[in-house]
Amino acid sequence: MVIAAPTTQQICNKMISDGRAGGVSQSECLCRYRVANAILNDDLKAQLFDAWYIGDNNMTKMERLPNQSRVREPLRTMQKLLQPNCG
């Protein structure tokens, strides 16, 4: 049985309704998702979006990924782009 991954809207809705969004609005969450989706590789996106949906802190899993420079740099770039692009 194949289970479809949650949509962007579902991920943001769940994170906000669970009270884990830190005051981020739906539109800000969707913007952050778009930035992350554009910058991060598939492994990082899977960990980040899973964390947003489920609420688990996946940093330990990210720290176990090979080639940590390919983990840290995209995350830093994403952080730098969030404020000017998503408020």
C-alpha positions as CSV (number, residue, x, y, z in Angstrom):
1,M,0.0,0.0,0.0
2,V,1.4,3.4,-1.0
3,I,0.6,6.3,1.3
4,A,0.8,9.8,-0.3
5,A,2.9,12.4,1.5
6,P,1.0,15.2,3.0
7,T,0.6,18.3,0.9
8,T,2.2,21.7,1.6
9,Q,-1.2,22.9,2.9
10,Q,-1.6,19.9,5.1
11,I,1.8,20.2,6.6
12,C,1.3,23.9,7.4
13,N,-2.3,23.4,8.7
14,K,-1.1,20.6,11.1
15,M,1.9,22.5,12.4
16,I,-0.2,25.6,13.1
17,S,-3.2,23.7,14.6
18,D,-0.8,21.8,16.8
19,G,0.6,25.1,18.1
20,R,4.1,24.4,16.8
21,A,4.4,27.2,14.3
22,G,5.7,29.9,16.7
23,G,3.2,32.4,15.6
24,V,3.8,31.9,11.9
25,S,0.7,32.5,9.8
26,Q,-0.5,30.1,7.1
27,S,0.9,32.3,4.3
28,E,4.3,32.6,6.0
29,C,4.4,28.8,6.5
30,L,3.6,28.3,2.8
31,C,6.4,30.8,1.9
32,R,8.9,29.0,4.2
33,Y,7.9,25.7,2.6
34,R,8.5,27.1,-0.9
35,V,11.9,28.5,0.1
36,A,13.0,25.2,1.7
37,N,11.7,23.2,-1.2
38,A,13.7,25.3,-3.6
39,I,17.0,25.2,-1.7
40,L,17.3,21.9,0.2
41,N,18.2,18.5,-1.2
42,D,15.7,15.6,-1.1
43,D,17.2,14.2,2.1
44,L,17.0,17.5,4.0
45,K,13.5,18.2,2.7
46,A,12.2,14.9,3.8
47,Q,13.6,15.4,7.3
48,L,12.4,19.0,7.6
49,F,8.9,18.5,6.3
50,D,8.5,15.3,8.3
51,A,9.5,17.4,11.4
52,W,7.0,20.1,10.5
53,Y,4.2,17.6,10.0
54,I,4.8,15.2,12.9
55,G,6.5,17.6,15.3
56,D,9.6,15.5,15.9
57,N,13.0,17.2,16.1
58,N,14.9,15.6,13.2
59,M,18.2,17.5,13.8
60,T,19.8,14.3,15.1
61,K,18.8,12.5,11.9
62,M,20.2,15.4,9.8
63,E,23.4,15.4,11.8
64,R,23.8,11.7,10.8
65,L,23.6,12.4,7.1
66,P,26.9,12.0,5.2
67,N,28.8,15.0,4.1
68,Q,27.7,17.5,6.7
69,S,28.8,20.5,4.6
70,R,25.9,19.5,2.3
71,V,23.6,19.7,5.3
72,R,24.8,22.9,7.0
73,E,25.2,25.2,4.0
74,P,21.7,24.7,2.5
75,L,20.2,25.2,6.0
76,R,22.2,28.4,6.4
77,T,21.1,29.6,3.0
78,M,17.5,28.8,3.7
79,Q,17.7,30.8,7.0
80,K,19.2,33.8,5.2
81,L,16.4,33.8,2.6
82,L,13.5,33.3,5.0
83,Q,13.4,36.8,6.5
84,P,13.6,38.9,3.2
85,N,11.2,36.5,1.4
86,C,8.7,35.4,4.0
87,G,8.6,38.2,6.6
